[in-house]
Amino acid sequence: MTFETPASERDLAAPEVNPAVNPAVNPALHPVRQVWTTPVRRPGGAAVALAIIGIVVACGALLLVLVYLSTFLGPGALLICLALALVPLSVILLAVRWIDRWEPEPRPALWFALLWGAGVSVVSALVFDLGVKLALAAAGAAATGDGTDFLTGVVQAPIVEETAKGAGILLLFWAMRRRFDGPVDGVVYAATIAAGFAFSENIQYFGVAMIEGGAETLGFTFLVRGVLSPFAHVMFTACTGIAFGLAARRRAGGMVGTVLLGLVCAVALHALWNGAFYLLVGDTNLISYYLLVQVPLFITAVVVVVLLRQQEERITKRRLMEYAAAGWFSTAEVEMLATPQGRRQARGWAAGQPRDRRAGMNDFITDATRLAFARQRMLNGSAGNVDRADEAQLLTLVRHDRAAVVGDADLAR
């Protein structure tokens, strides 16, 4: 079987099959020839080194943020506010985990995203804000006031913060190009970065509220930021993440415009959110702000995420059915691997099996899903050589996973 680099789904033929053998029944007799003969350079140690460097740098930035916050909050208040900020952070990360369940992203990449948001993005925003204040002071203008605060909240903050968070997605898009499959991946990385940013920002807001108004003001601030709107930054930055996901399915020529459009949408949504807060909550009309702005945006975001998840399921089923036509899977296996109900039943069955079979079932689901998206990237026409090498490797892994599930070591040879 040889796959050609396609220009469209119509141009990419289904995998060839030898009707005399069925690898779904006996994977040792598979009809697939070697799909790629030129050695492919794998990431190896360089990718690991870059991941470690990125995480260390992001940790250093987060440490600087915590030191900065402790200078005016004090260690005791910092710990209290940090504990409060962990509540909305935990809620967001649980939501991200649900979104990411279908085709999970690598844990190191998610750690980098979280630390980038909590550290590098916040440091960037603070440094820019300091630069603006110094420039205003040098010009003899007031650094605070109603007009300045409005411009800071509605113009400066959306542009600077969304650009800083978007830079983190860009780095992940570049480093994880072989695993960045589409909009859902973009949402996962964007939401994780935004969760980190909101975590550090919440510590600051909670601390200022505690200093200025005591427990009552702190409670109100926690209600507004931690209970009513924990997903605000997630919704903003998700626009950029979705744009990167769409760009991953395009050729290079259309990527830049798509990403810039997503960033503009993120900035505009952030500005709308902050501007509505100034206009409505300025008169203590919190309920109107919540019902007119937050609830509709949140419902829209949930609908978009659900639709994107369903699209991932359809892609998985469509691509695996092509491999089923080549004999790599049975139709029943595709239903098991490519539907939420099938996966639940499979994992429920595996829960009562020995440990190696449970692990084999999880690997079978994971590797089959990765195989489907590797083929989807081939359909997109990007990074074709690497994807063909990935395909050959994943087909071998699927064969071994099936052998582990059925408990037949001979099938894995």
BADO-386492 format. One record per residue (C-alpha): residue in three letters; residue number from 1; x, z, y. Coordinates in steps of 0.05 Angstrom, whole numbers. Each point is the difference from the previous one (the first is absolute). Layout:
BEGIN
(ALA; NUM; (X; Z; Y));
...
END
This chain:
BEGIN
(MET; 1; (0; 0; 0));
(THR; 2; (28; -19; 68));
(PHE; 3; (-33; 16; 66));
(GLU; 4; (14; -46; 59));
(THR; 5; (2; 27; 71));
(PRO; 6; (-71; -14; 25));
(ALA; 7; (-28; -18; 68));
(SER; 8; (-70; 23; -17));
(GLU; 9; (-40; 29; -57));
(ARG; 10; (-24; -70; -17));
(ASP; 11; (71; -24; -10));
(LEU; 12; (21; 57; -46));
(ALA; 13; (-22; -16; -70));
(ALA; 14; (-21; 55; -48));
(PRO; 15; (55; 23; -48));
(GLU; 16; (9; -46; -59));
(VAL; 17; (-21; 26; -68));
(ASN; 18; (20; -18; -70));
(PRO; 19; (-65; 6; -40));
(ALA; 20; (39; 13; -64));
(VAL; 21; (20; 70; 22));
(ASN; 22; (-33; 54; 40));
(PRO; 23; (48; 50; 33));
(ALA; 24; (-59; 46; 16));
(VAL; 25; (-5; 11; -75));
(ASN; 26; (73; -7; -18));
(PRO; 27; (45; 2; 63));
(ALA; 28; (61; -13; -43));
(LEU; 29; (-25; -72; -6));
(HIS; 30; (-8; -17; 73));
(PRO; 31; (-3; -72; 25));
(VAL; 32; (40; 12; 62));
(ARG; 33; (67; -33; 13));
(GLN; 34; (49; 28; 49));
(VAL; 35; (-31; -12; 69));
(TRP; 36; (63; 4; 42));
(THR; 37; (72; -17; -18));
(THR; 38; (36; 15; 66));
(PRO; 39; (24; 72; 5));
(VAL; 40; (-43; 39; 50));
(ARG; 41; (33; 51; 45));
(ARG; 42; (-35; 66; -10));
(PRO; 43; (-3; 55; 54));
(GLY; 44; (38; 51; -43));
(GLY; 45; (43; 52; 35));
(ALA; 46; (-6; -31; 70));
(ALA; 47; (-75; 11; 2));
(VAL; 48; (8; 72; -24));
(ALA; 49; (53; 12; 53));
(LEU; 50; (-44; -28; 55));
(ALA; 51; (-58; 43; -24));
(ILE; 52; (43; 63; 2));
(ILE; 53; (27; -17; 69));
(GLY; 54; (-69; -15; 27));
(ILE; 55; (-29; 65; -26));
(VAL; 56; (59; 41; 26));
(VAL; 57; (-5; -31; 69));
(ALA; 58; (-75; 12; 2));
(CYS; 59; (10; 72; -22));
(GLY; 60; (50; 9; 56));
(ALA; 61; (-50; -26; 50));
(LEU; 62; (-53; 48; -27));
(LEU; 63; (48; 58; 6));
(LEU; 64; (12; -19; 74));
(VAL; 65; (-75; 0; 11));
(LEU; 66; (-8; 69; -30));
(VAL; 67; (59; 27; 41));
(TYR; 68; (-32; -29; 63));
(LEU; 69; (-67; 31; -16));
(SER; 70; (31; 68; -15));
(THR; 71; (33; 2; 69));
(PHE; 72; (-66; 11; 35));
(LEU; 73; (-44; 26; -56));
(GLY; 74; (46; 49; -32));
(PRO; 75; (12; 7; -75));
(GLY; 76; (-63; 42; -13));
(ALA; 77; (-48; -47; 36));
(LEU; 78; (35; -60; -31));
(LEU; 79; (-14; 26; -70));
(ILE; 80; (-73; 14; 16));
(CYS; 81; (-11; -69; 30));
(LEU; 82; (39; -33; -56));
(ALA; 83; (-45; 33; -51));
(LEU; 84; (-62; -24; 37));
(ALA; 85; (28; -70; 5));
(LEU; 86; (9; -2; -75));
(VAL; 87; (-76; 2; -9));
(PRO; 88; (-17; -69; 29));
(LEU; 89; (66; -27; -28));
(SER; 90; (-22; 20; -71));
(VAL; 91; (-68; -32; 10));
(ILE; 92; (31; -66; 23));
(LEU; 93; (51; -2; -57));
(LEU; 94; (-55; 12; -51));
(ALA; 95; (-38; -60; 30));
(VAL; 96; (64; -41; -2));
(ARG; 97; (10; 18; -73));
(TRP; 98; (-70; -25; -16));
(ILE; 99; (12; -66; 37));
(ASP; 100; (67; -8; -35));
(ARG; 101; (-25; 14; -71));
(TRP; 102; (-12; -72; -21));
(GLU; 103; (72; -24; 9));
(PRO; 104; (42; 61; 21));
(GLU; 105; (57; -9; 48));
(PRO; 106; (69; 29; -15));
(ARG; 107; (5; 74; 17));
(PRO; 108; (66; -6; 40));
(ALA; 109; (-33; -52; 44));
(LEU; 110; (-59; 46; 13));
(TRP; 111; (47; 58; 16));
(PHE; 112; (37; -44; 49));
(ALA; 113; (-66; -20; 32));
(LEU; 114; (-22; 72; 9));
(LEU; 115; (67; 22; 29));
(TRP; 116; (4; -60; 45));
(GLY; 117; (-68; 16; 30));
(ALA; 118; (14; 75; 8));
(GLY; 119; (71; -9; 25));
(VAL; 120; (24; -68; 27));
(SER; 121; (-67; -21; 30));
(VAL; 122; (-10; 67; 35));
(VAL; 123; (72; 0; 26));
(SER; 124; (-10; -70; 27));
(ALA; 125; (-63; 20; 36));
(LEU; 126; (32; 62; 29));
(VAL; 127; (62; -36; 24));
(PHE; 128; (-42; -55; 33));
(ASP; 129; (-45; 52; 33));
(LEU; 130; (61; 37; 27));
(GLY; 131; (28; -65; 27));
(VAL; 132; (-66; -15; 37));
(LYS; 133; (-2; 70; 30));
(LEU; 134; (73; -6; 23));
(ALA; 135; (-15; -68; 31));
(LEU; 136; (-61; 27; 37));
(ALA; 137; (40; 60; 24));
(ALA; 138; (56; -46; 25));
(ALA; 139; (-52; -42; 37));
(GLY; 140; (-31; 62; 31));
(ALA; 141; (-67; -9; -36));
(ALA; 142; (-38; 55; -34));
(ALA; 143; (12; 5; -74));
(THR; 144; (-67; 32; -12));
(GLY; 145; (-70; -6; 28));
(ASP; 146; (-67; -31; -20));
(GLY; 147; (22; -71; 12));
(THR; 148; (67; 8; -34));
(ASP; 149; (-30; 37; -60));
(PHE; 150; (-52; -55; -9));
(LEU; 151; (53; -55; 1));
(THR; 152; (44; 40; -48));
(GLY; 153; (-57; 10; -49));
(VAL; 154; (-33; -68; 4));
(VAL; 155; (60; -46; 13));
(GLN; 156; (67; 32; -15));
(ALA; 157; (-17; 40; -62));
(PRO; 158; (-36; -56; -38));
(ILE; 159; (55; -51; 13));
(VAL; 160; (60; 45; -14));
(GLU; 161; (-29; 38; -59));
(GLU; 162; (-29; -60; -36));
(THR; 163; (64; -40; 10));
(ALA; 164; (41; 58; -28));
(LYS; 165; (-45; 7; -60));
(GLY; 166; (-2; -75; -9));
(ALA; 167; (75; -2; -2));
(GLY; 168; (-2; 44; -62));
(ILE; 169; (-48; -48; -34));
(LEU; 170; (46; -57; 18));
(LEU; 171; (59; 34; -34));
(LEU; 172; (-41; 13; -62));
(PHE; 173; (-25; -72; 1));
(TRP; 174; (72; -24; 2));
(ALA; 175; (27; 48; -52));
(MET; 176; (-60; -3; -48));
(ARG; 177; (-14; -75; 6));
(ARG; 178; (-4; -8; -75));
(ARG; 179; (-53; 55; -5));
(PHE; 180; (-38; -11; 65));
(ASP; 181; (-59; -37; -30));
(GLY; 182; (-55; 0; 52));
(PRO; 183; (-43; 39; 50));
(VAL; 184; (-11; 61; -44));
(ASP; 185; (75; 11; -4));
(GLY; 186; (2; -7; 76));
(VAL; 187; (-56; 52; 7));
(VAL; 188; (36; 48; -46));
(TYR; 189; (66; -3; 38));
(ALA; 190; (-34; 0; 68));
(ALA; 191; (-44; 60; -18));
(THR; 192; (60; 39; -27));
(ILE; 193; (40; -13; 63));
(ALA; 194; (-60; 18; 43));
(ALA; 195; (-11; 64; -40));
(GLY; 196; (72; 22; 15));
(PHE; 197; (-8; -17; 74));
(ALA; 198; (-65; 38; 5));
(PHE; 199; (31; 60; -36));
(SER; 200; (55; 8; 52));
(GLU; 201; (-47; -16; 58));
(ASN; 202; (-50; 52; -25));
(ILE; 203; (53; 54; -1));
(GLN; 204; (13; -14; 74));
(TYR; 205; (-74; -2; 19));
(PHE; 206; (-15; 63; -39));
(GLY; 207; (59; 36; 31));
(VAL; 208; (-18; -19; 71));
(ALA; 209; (-72; 22; -12));
(MET; 210; (24; 67; -27));
(ILE; 211; (46; 12; 59));
(GLU; 212; (-50; -21; 53));
(GLY; 213; (-66; 27; -27));
(GLY; 214; (12; 45; -59));
(ALA; 215; (-38; 0; -66));
(GLU; 216; (-65; -29; 29));
(THR; 217; (34; -62; 29));
(LEU; 218; (42; -8; -63));
(GLY; 219; (-64; 2; -42));
(PHE; 220; (-33; -54; 43));
(THR; 221; (62; -44; -3));
(PHE; 222; (4; 7; -75));
(LEU; 223; (-74; -18; -6));
(VAL; 224; (10; -63; 42));
(ARG; 225; (65; -24; -30));
(GLY; 226; (1; 30; -69));
(VAL; 227; (-73; -3; -21));
(LEU; 228; (-37; -52; 41));
(SER; 229; (54; -53; 7));
(PRO; 230; (57; 9; -50));
(PHE; 231; (0; -75; -15));
(ALA; 232; (7; -24; 72));
(HIS; 233; (73; -21; -4));
(VAL; 234; (-12; -28; -70));
(MET; 235; (-53; -47; 26));
(PHE; 236; (43; -24; 58));
(THR; 237; (62; -14; -41));
(ALA; 238; (-39; -29; -58));
(CYS; 239; (-13; -61; 44));
(THR; 240; (75; -14; 1));
(GLY; 241; (6; 15; -75));
(ILE; 242; (-56; -49; -18));
(ALA; 243; (34; -53; 43));
(PHE; 244; (65; 10; -38));
(GLY; 245; (-38; -5; -65));
(LEU; 246; (-32; -66; 22));
(ALA; 247; (68; -24; 22));
(ALA; 248; (28; 14; -69));
(ARG; 249; (-48; -53; -26));
(ARG; 250; (22; -52; 51));
(ARG; 251; (62; -42; 7));
(ALA; 252; (50; 20; 53));
(GLY; 253; (-30; -44; 54));
(GLY; 254; (-64; 40; 6));
(MET; 255; (27; 70; -10));
(VAL; 256; (21; 17; 71));
(GLY; 257; (-66; -19; 32));
(THR; 258; (-39; 39; -52));
(VAL; 259; (41; 63; 9));
(LEU; 260; (-3; -3; 76));
(LEU; 261; (-76; -8; -3));
(GLY; 262; (-4; 61; -44));
(LEU; 263; (44; 40; 47));
(VAL; 264; (-43; -20; 59));
(CYS; 265; (-62; 22; -37));
(ALA; 266; (32; 68; -16));
(VAL; 267; (19; 10; 73));
(ALA; 268; (-69; -21; 24));
(LEU; 269; (-35; 47; -49));
(HIS; 270; (46; 57; 20));
(ALA; 271; (-14; -13; 73));
(LEU; 272; (-75; -3; -12));
(TRP; 273; (2; 66; -37));
(ASN; 274; (40; 36; 54));
(GLY; 275; (-38; -33; 57));
(ALA; 276; (-67; 20; -28));
(PHE; 277; (25; 71; -8));
(TYR; 278; (19; 3; 74));
(LEU; 279; (-67; -29; 22));
(LEU; 280; (-46; 38; -46));
(VAL; 281; (34; 66; -18));
(GLY; 282; (22; 9; 72));
(ASP; 283; (-71; 25; 10));
(THR; 284; (4; 42; -64));
(ASN; 285; (-46; -50; -35));
(LEU; 286; (36; 5; -66));
(ILE; 287; (-61; -17; -43));
(SER; 288; (-12; -66; 36));
(TYR; 289; (73; -19; -7));
(TYR; 290; (-2; 17; -74));
(LEU; 291; (-64; -38; -15));
(LEU; 292; (12; -61; 45));
(VAL; 293; (74; -11; -14));
(GLN; 294; (28; 38; -59));
(VAL; 295; (-56; -7; -51));
(PRO; 296; (-9; -76; 7));
(LEU; 297; (75; -12; -3));
(PHE; 298; (9; 45; -60));
(ILE; 299; (-57; -34; -38));
(THR; 300; (29; -68; 16));
(ALA; 301; (68; 22; -25));
(VAL; 302; (-29; 26; -65));
(VAL; 303; (-38; -65; -12));
(VAL; 304; (63; -42; 13));
(VAL; 305; (41; 42; -48));
(VAL; 306; (-52; -4; -55));
(LEU; 307; (-5; -76; 8));
(LEU; 308; (75; -6; -4));
(ARG; 309; (2; 42; -63));
(GLN; 310; (-53; -43; -32));
(GLN; 311; (41; -62; 19));
(GLU; 312; (60; 30; -37));
(GLU; 313; (-43; 10; -62));
(ARG; 314; (-24; -72; 2));
(ILE; 315; (71; -26; 8));
(THR; 316; (24; 42; -59));
(LYS; 317; (-56; -25; -45));
(ARG; 318; (7; -73; 21));
(ARG; 319; (75; -2; -11));
(LEU; 320; (-2; 38; -67));
(MET; 321; (-55; -47; -25));
(GLU; 322; (51; -56; 10));
(TYR; 323; (48; 37; -45));
(ALA; 324; (-56; 13; -49));
(ALA; 325; (-11; -75; -4));
(ALA; 326; (74; -5; -20));
(GLY; 327; (-10; 53; -54));
(TRP; 328; (35; 58; 33));
(PHE; 329; (-63; 42; 4));
(SER; 330; (-68; 1; -33));
(THR; 331; (-62; -4; 44));
(ALA; 332; (-16; 72; -18));
(GLU; 333; (69; 22; 23));
(VAL; 334; (-10; -35; 67));
(GLU; 335; (-65; 38; 9));
(MET; 336; (36; 64; -15));
(LEU; 337; (59; -14; 46));
(ALA; 338; (-36; -32; 58));
(THR; 339; (-62; 43; 10));
(PRO; 340; (-6; 73; 23));
(GLN; 341; (-47; 15; -57));
(GLY; 342; (47; -30; -51));
(ARG; 343; (59; 40; 26));
(ARG; 344; (-39; 65; -2));
(GLN; 345; (-21; -13; -72));
(ALA; 346; (71; -19; -19));
(ARG; 347; (31; 61; 31));
(GLY; 348; (-55; 43; -30));
(TRP; 349; (16; -27; -69));
(ALA; 350; (75; 9; 12));
(ALA; 351; (-10; 73; 21));
(GLY; 352; (-16; 17; -72));
(GLN; 353; (60; -37; -28));
(PRO; 354; (73; 21; -10));
(ARG; 355; (44; 3; 61));
(ASP; 356; (36; -66; -12));
(ARG; 357; (-67; -37; -5));
(ARG; 358; (-25; 32; 64));
(ALA; 359; (63; -22; 36));
(GLY; 360; (-6; -69; -32));
(MET; 361; (-71; -9; 26));
(ASN; 362; (19; 20; 71));
(ASP; 363; (59; -48; -2));
(PHE; 364; (-44; -55; -30));
(ILE; 365; (-49; 5; 58));
(THR; 366; (55; 5; 53));
(ASP; 367; (43; -57; -27));
(ALA; 368; (-60; -46; -11));
(THR; 369; (-22; 12; 72));
(ARG; 370; (70; -15; 26));
(LEU; 371; (0; -63; -42));
(ALA; 372; (-65; -23; 32));
(PHE; 373; (27; 10; 69));
(ALA; 374; (66; -33; -16));
(ARG; 375; (-39; -61; -20));
(GLN; 376; (-42; 6; 63));
(ARG; 377; (64; -2; 41));
(MET; 378; (18; -63; -37));
(LEU; 379; (-66; -29; 22));
(ASN; 380; (16; 19; 71));
(GLY; 381; (64; -40; -5));
(SER; 382; (48; 54; 24));
(ALA; 383; (63; 27; -34));
(GLY; 384; (-15; -44; -60));
(ASN; 385; (66; 7; -36));
(VAL; 386; (-1; 76; 0));
(ASP; 387; (-73; 1; -20));
(ARG; 388; (13; -45; -60));
(ALA; 389; (55; 48; -23));
(ASP; 390; (-47; 59; 12));
(GLU; 391; (-53; -36; -42));
(ALA; 392; (47; -8; -59));
(GLN; 393; (20; 73; 4));
(LEU; 394; (-72; 24; 7));
(LEU; 395; (-24; -42; -59));
(THR; 396; (53; 35; -42));
(LEU; 397; (-21; 68; 26));
(VAL; 398; (-73; -15; -16));
(ARG; 399; (19; -17; -71));
(HIS; 400; (38; 66; -8));
(ASP; 401; (-57; 39; 33));
(ARG; 402; (-51; -29; -48));
(ALA; 403; (45; 19; -58));
(ALA; 404; (5; 71; 26));
(VAL; 405; (-76; 5; 5));
(VAL; 406; (-14; -25; -70));
(GLY; 407; (60; 38; -28));
(ASP; 408; (34; -59; -32));
(ALA; 409; (75; -2; 16));
(ASP; 410; (7; -68; -35));
(LEU; 411; (-43; -33; 54));
(ALA; 412; (50; 20; 54));
(ARG; 413; (58; -37; -31));
END
